[in-house]
């Protein structure tokens, strides 16, 4: 058995030693957790015992890229609403446990996000493990990795549909699209809807506005915002916040060139952006009206929550709570209102949700999510969750999860459990044999 504590490179070596290039862990109510090969039994046992991130996930698929040799994966949460959908993250992981845990968290978040948005998608997420000794800036290396990922997705026969995520660029999506049709958010030149960052940013700011209304603070005009991270989404958030007449934005990022670029692009004295070391978390203690975590996940934990000086936390980063149940309670105890990330940052998947049916500018199927009056829109859904938490004496996290779980049990109006049937067919067929 391969230990979850192995490095991803050692995990690859272990699979190869066992004669395995493809492997899967699947779960359903009738049969429990099953593995395609005994080498995965240790990882399956870890998942079964986990109480933080494994939540009746339907499948974890793994493959060693035939051309690149990288570890590729897809995690599927609940798929009654439709195919598992979510971007592919290209990131470095110290252990296989960290790799899998990220996939479990992200796929669950995508399922919750899709359900709360009223989209007919299930929860899915893709992962590619960086290899330390490989120069991932080399175009030929990246081409091989992402074409491998496209082949991997093709092999899954549509139970997972991928898109852009952290570490993956628009040019990489072109390479994925070259070897699979199961992808969205491809560049406009290829008939896709393109980069969703601007819309995602707008959705997060709308969620902030809903939280301000819930707190009786009116609009964002005159507010002081602190932001951790200035990547694609956060950069657009800066512009959107300034358009709403905030008084000040304190923002940090670890990328000096990115900070300089944002300063040049924005050129507004209300923005105070600076570069910090990766270990510097002082921005989290800024005395402000709203803190926006826009960078890494798991940033809110007992240590950092104790330092918060903001009455509201609402940002673009996924999985902001290190331990959701514990940390949501800690935030409430400190009197900090927390808007769950999967409630606020839906607009990326909204942008490409119906891409397969064609797209056009100002599509009402997209813009309605930013309409303050739309019942399933970001604004009203955020108000609904915050009011439910206030009335029940619970946390916004508890109420958002409960609502998403209820909506996630509504089957697709046409295809029902088709995606789960595909998963079962892959597992019981010859997929693992290649």
C-alpha positions in Angstrom: 0.0 0.0 0.0 1.1 3.5 -0.8 1.1 5.9 2.2 -0.7 9.3 2.0 2.5 10.8 3.5 4.6 10.0 0.4 5.7 12.8 -1.8 3.9 13.0 -5.1 7.1 11.8 -6.9 7.4 8.8 -4.6 3.7 8.1 -5.2 4.3 8.1 -8.9 7.3 5.7 -8.4 5.1 3.5 -6.3 2.4 3.3 -8.8 4.9 2.5 -11.6 6.5 -0.2 -9.4 3.0 -1.8 -9.0 2.5 -1.6 -12.8 -0.2 1.0 -12.5 -0.6 4.1 -14.7 -4.3 4.8 -13.9 -6.0 4.3 -10.6 -9.2 5.3 -8.9 -11.0 5.4 -5.6 -14.8 5.5 -5.8 -17.5 5.7 -3.2 -21.3 5.1 -3.2 -23.9 4.4 -0.6 -24.4 0.7 -1.7 -20.7 -0.4 -1.9 -18.8 2.1 0.3 -15.3 3.0 -0.7 -13.5 0.8 -3.4 -10.1 1.0 -5.0 -9.1 0.0 -8.5 -5.8 -1.4 -7.2 -4.6 -2.6 -3.8 -1.8 0.0 -3.9 -4.5 2.7 -3.1 -5.9 0.9 -0.1 -3.9 3.1 2.3 -5.1 6.3 0.7 -8.7 5.0 0.7 -8.4 4.1 4.4 -7.2 7.6 5.1 -10.1 9.2 3.2 -12.6 7.0 5.0 -11.3 8.1 8.4 -11.0 11.8 7.5 -13.6 14.1 9.1 -12.5 17.3 7.6 -12.5 17.1 3.8 -13.8 13.7 2.7 -17.6 14.2 2.4 -19.1 11.2 0.5 -17.0 12.2 -2.6 -18.0 10.0 -5.5 -14.6 9.5 -7.1 -10.9 10.3 -7.2 -9.2 9.5 -10.5 -5.4 9.4 -10.9 -3.2 9.1 -14.0 0.6 9.4 -14.7 0.9 11.6 -17.8 2.2 9.4 -20.6 4.3 12.2 -22.1 5.1 14.5 -19.1 5.3 12.0 -16.3 3.3 14.3 -14.0 0.7 13.1 -11.5 -2.8 14.1 -12.8 -6.0 13.8 -10.9 -9.7 14.7 -10.9 -11.9 14.8 -7.8 -15.7 14.5 -8.0 -18.0 15.4 -5.1 -21.8 15.1 -5.8 -22.9 14.8 -9.4 -26.7 14.5 -9.2 -27.0 18.1 -10.6 -24.8 17.2 -13.5 -21.2 16.5 -14.6 -18.5 17.5 -12.1 -17.2 20.9 -13.2 -14.3 22.9 -11.9 -10.9 24.2 -13.0 -7.5 22.3 -13.1 -5.0 23.6 -10.5 -1.3 23.3 -11.2 0.5 23.5 -7.9 3.2 22.0 -5.8 2.3 19.6 -2.9 4.6 18.2 -0.2 2.6 15.0 0.1 -0.1 12.9 -1.6 -2.3 13.7 1.3 -2.0 17.5 0.7 -2.6 16.8 -3.1 -5.8 14.8 -2.4 -7.0 17.0 0.4 -6.9 20.0 -2.0 -8.9 18.1 -4.6 -11.5 17.1 -2.0 -11.9 20.6 -0.7 -12.0 22.3 -4.0 -14.4 19.8 -5.6 -16.8 20.1 -2.7 -16.6 23.9 -2.9 -17.4 23.7 -6.6 -20.4 21.6 -6.0 -21.7 23.9 -3.3 -21.0 26.9 -5.5 -22.8 25.4 -8.5 -25.8 24.4 -6.3 -26.2 27.8 -4.7 -25.9 29.5 -8.1 -28.6 27.3 -9.6 -26.3 25.8 -12.2 -26.8 22.3 -13.5 -23.3 21.1 -12.7 -21.9 18.9 -10.0 -18.7 19.3 -7.9 -15.4 18.6 -9.6 -11.8 19.8 -9.5 -8.7 18.9 -11.5 -5.1 18.7 -10.1 -1.7 18.6 -11.6 1.3 18.1 -9.2 4.3 20.3 -9.9 7.6 18.5 -10.0 10.4 20.4 -8.3 13.1 19.4 -10.8 11.1 20.4 -13.9 11.2 23.9 -15.5 7.5 24.6 -15.9 8.2 27.8 -17.7 9.4 25.9 -20.7 6.6 26.1 -23.3 7.3 22.5 -24.6 7.2 21.2 -21.0 3.9 22.9 -20.4 2.5 21.7 -23.7 3.3 18.1 -22.8 1.7 18.4 -19.3 -1.5 20.0 -20.5 -2.0 17.7 -23.5 -1.5 14.8 -21.1 -4.2 16.3 -18.9 -6.6 16.6 -21.9 -6.0 13.0 -22.7 -6.7 12.1 -19.1 -10.0 14.0 -19.1 -11.0 12.4 -22.4 -10.5 9.0 -20.8 -13.0 9.9 -18.1 -15.7 10.2 -20.8 -17.4 13.4 -19.6 -17.9 12.7 -15.9 -15.6 15.7 -15.3 -15.4 18.9 -17.3 -12.3 21.1 -16.7 -11.5 24.8 -16.8 -8.9 27.3 -15.8 -7.7 27.6 -12.2 -4.6 28.6 -10.2 -1.4 27.9 -12.0 -3.1 27.3 -15.3 -3.1 29.9 -18.0 -5.3 30.6 -21.1 -2.6 29.2 -23.3 -2.6 26.0 -21.3 -6.3 25.7 -21.8 -5.6 25.7 -25.6 -3.4 22.6 -25.1 -6.0 20.8 -23.0 -8.6 21.6 -25.6 -6.3 20.0 -28.2 -6.7 16.6 -26.7 -10.2 16.7 -25.1 -13.6 18.3 -25.7 -14.5 18.2 -22.1 -13.4 21.7 -21.2 -14.8 25.2 -20.8 -13.2 28.7 -20.4 -11.2 28.2 -23.6 -10.0 31.5 -25.2 -12.5 33.5 -27.3 -10.5 32.8 -30.5 -11.4 29.2 -30.1 -15.1 29.9 -29.5 -15.0 30.0 -25.7 -16.0 32.6 -23.2 -12.4 33.4 -22.2 -11.0 34.6 -18.9 -13.7 34.9 -16.2 -11.6 36.9 -13.7 -13.4 40.2 -14.2 -16.8 38.7 -13.5 -15.5 36.7 -10.5 -14.2 39.9 -9.0 -17.5 41.7 -9.6 -19.4 38.8 -7.8 -17.2 39.0 -4.8 -17.7 42.8 -4.5 -21.5 42.3 -4.9 -21.3 39.8 -2.0 -19.5 42.5 0.1 -22.3 44.9 -0.7 -24.9 42.4 0.5 -22.9 41.9 3.7 -22.8 45.6 4.3 -26.6 45.8 3.8 -27.0 42.9 6.3 -24.9 44.8 8.8 -26.9 48.0 8.2 -23.9 49.9 6.9 -25.3 50.9 3.5 -23.0 51.0 0.6 -19.2 50.4 0.3 -18.6 54.2 -0.3 -16.1 55.4 2.3 -15.1 51.9 3.3 -11.5 50.8 4.1 -10.7 47.4 2.5 -7.7 45.2 3.2 -6.7 42.7 0.5 -4.4 39.7 0.7 -3.4 38.9 -2.9 -3.4 40.9 -6.1 -3.8 38.2 -8.8 -6.1 38.3 -11.7 -9.4 38.4 -9.8 -8.1 40.7 -7.0 -6.8 43.2 -9.6 -10.3 43.5 -11.0 -11.7 43.8 -7.5 -9.5 46.8 -6.9 -11.0 48.6 -9.9 -14.5 47.6 -8.9 -14.1 48.8 -5.3 -12.7 52.1 -6.4 -15.6 52.6 -8.7 -17.8 52.2 -5.6 -15.9 55.1 -3.9 -14.2 53.1 -1.2 -11.9 55.4 0.8 -8.8 53.2 0.9 -7.5 49.8 -0.2 -4.5 48.3 1.5 -3.3 45.4 -0.6 -0.3 43.0 -0.5 1.1 40.3 -2.7 4.3 38.3 -2.8 5.0 39.1 -6.5 6.8 42.4 -6.8 6.3 42.7 -10.6 2.5 42.1 -10.1 2.3 44.8 -7.4 4.1 47.2 -9.7 1.8 46.4 -12.6 -1.3 46.9 -10.5 0.0 50.3 -9.2 0.7 51.3 -12.8 -2.7 50.2 -14.1 -4.7 51.7 -11.3 -2.7 54.9 -10.5 -5.1 55.9 -7.7 -3.8 57.3 -4.4 -6.5 55.4 -2.5 -4.7 52.1 -3.4 -1.7 51.4 -1.2 -0.1 48.2 -2.6 3.1 46.6 -1.4 5.1 43.5 -1.7 5.5 41.1 1.2 7.3 37.9 2.0 5.3 34.7 1.7 5.3 34.3 5.5 4.1 37.8 6.2 0.5 37.8 7.3 0.3 41.2 8.9 -2.3 42.3 6.4 -4.8 40.0 8.2 -4.6 42.2 11.3 -5.3 45.5 9.5 -7.9 47.6 11.2 -10.4 48.0 8.4 -14.1 47.6 7.4 -13.7 44.4 5.3 -10.8 41.9 4.9 -10.6 40.2 1.5 -8.5 37.0 1.4 -7.7 36.6 -2.3 -4.6 34.3 -2.2 -4.0 30.9 -0.6 -6.6 28.7 1.0 -6.6 27.8 4.7 -5.5 31.3 5.7 -8.1 31.6 8.5 -7.2 29.5 11.5 -7.1 30.0 15.3 -3.9 32.0 15.2 -4.9 34.4 12.4 -8.5 34.7 13.5 -7.3 36.0 16.9 -5.5 38.9 15.1 -8.4 40.1 12.9 -9.4 43.7 13.2 -12.3 43.7 10.7 -16.0 43.1 11.3 -16.4 41.4 7.9 -14.4 38.9 5.9 -15.3 38.4 2.3 -12.8 37.5 -0.4 -12.1 35.6 -3.6 -9.8 32.8 -2.4 -11.2 29.3 -2.2 -11.2 27.3 1.1 -10.3 30.3 3.3 -11.0 28.3 6.5 -8.3 25.9 7.6 -10.9 23.8 9.5 -14.3 25.0 8.4 -16.5 23.9 11.4 -14.0 25.0 14.0 -13.0 28.3 12.3 -16.5 29.4 11.4 -17.4 29.1 15.1 -14.2 31.1 16.1 -15.1 33.9 13.7 -18.6 34.1 15.1 -17.3 34.1 18.7 -15.0 37.1 17.7 -18.0 38.9 16.2 -16.6 38.7 12.7 -19.2 38.2 9.9 -17.8 35.7 7.4 -19.2 35.3 3.8 -18.3 31.7 2.7 -16.1 31.8 -0.4 -18.3 29.5 -2.4 -21.2 31.9 -1.8 -19.2 34.9 -3.1 -16.9 33.7 -5.9 -19.2 31.8 -8.2 -18.9 34.0 -11.3 -16.0 32.1 -12.8 -18.1 29.0 -13.3 -21.2 31.1 -14.1 -19.2 32.7 -17.0 -18.6 29.3 -18.7 -21.5 27.2 -17.4 -23.5 27.4 -20.6 -20.5 27.9 -23.0 -21.4 24.7 -24.8 -24.6 26.3 -26.0 -22.8 29.3 -27.4 -22.2 32.7 -25.9 -22.7 36.4 -26.5 -22.0 39.7 -24.8 -24.2 40.7 -21.8 -25.8 37.3 -21.7 -28.7 37.5 -19.2 -28.0 34.0 -18.0 -24.7 35.4 -16.7 -25.5 39.0 -15.8 -28.6 38.0 -13.8 -26.2 36.6 -11.1 -25.0 40.2 -10.5 -28.5 41.6 -10.4 -29.5 42.7 -6.8 -33.0 41.5 -7.3 -32.4 38.0 -8.7 -33.4 35.4 -6.1 -30.5 33.1 -7.0 -28.1 36.0 -7.6 -25.0 36.7 -5.5 -26.6 39.6 -3.6 -29.9 37.9 -2.6 -28.3 34.5 -1.9 -25.8 36.1 0.4 -28.6 38.0 2.2 -30.5 34.8 2.5 -27.7 32.9 4.1 -26.6 35.7 6.4 -30.2 36.2 7.6 -30.7 32.5 8.2 -27.5 32.3 10.3 -28.6 35.4 12.3 -32.1 34.0 12.9 -30.9 30.4 13.8 -28.0 31.5 15.9 -25.6 29.5 13.6 -22.8 30.6 11.3 -23.0 31.7 7.7 -20.8 28.7 6.9 -23.3 26.3 8.5 -26.3 27.8 6.6 -24.5 28.0 3.3 -23.4 24.4 3.5 -26.9 23.2 4.5 -28.6 25.1 1.7 -26.0 23.9 -0.9 -26.4 20.3 0.3 -30.2 20.5 -0.1 -29.9 22.0 -3.5 -27.2 19.4 -4.4 -29.6 16.6 -3.9 -31.9 17.9 -6.7 -31.1 15.8 -9.8 -30.5 17.2 -13.2 -33.9 17.6 -14.9 -32.8 15.6 -17.9 -29.8 13.4 -17.0 -30.4 12.5 -13.4 -27.6 10.2 -12.2 -25.9 9.8 -15.6 -22.5 11.1 -14.3 -22.5 8.5 -11.5 -23.3 5.8 -14.0 -20.3 6.9 -16.0 -18.1 6.7 -12.9 -19.3 3.2 -12.1 -18.8 2.2 -15.7 -15.2 3.4 -15.7 -14.4 1.7 -12.4 -16.0 -1.6 -13.3 -14.8 -1.6 -16.9 -11.2 -1.5 -18.3 -10.4 2.2 -17.7 -7.7 1.5 -15.1 -6.0 -1.0 -17.5 -5.5 1.9 -19.9 
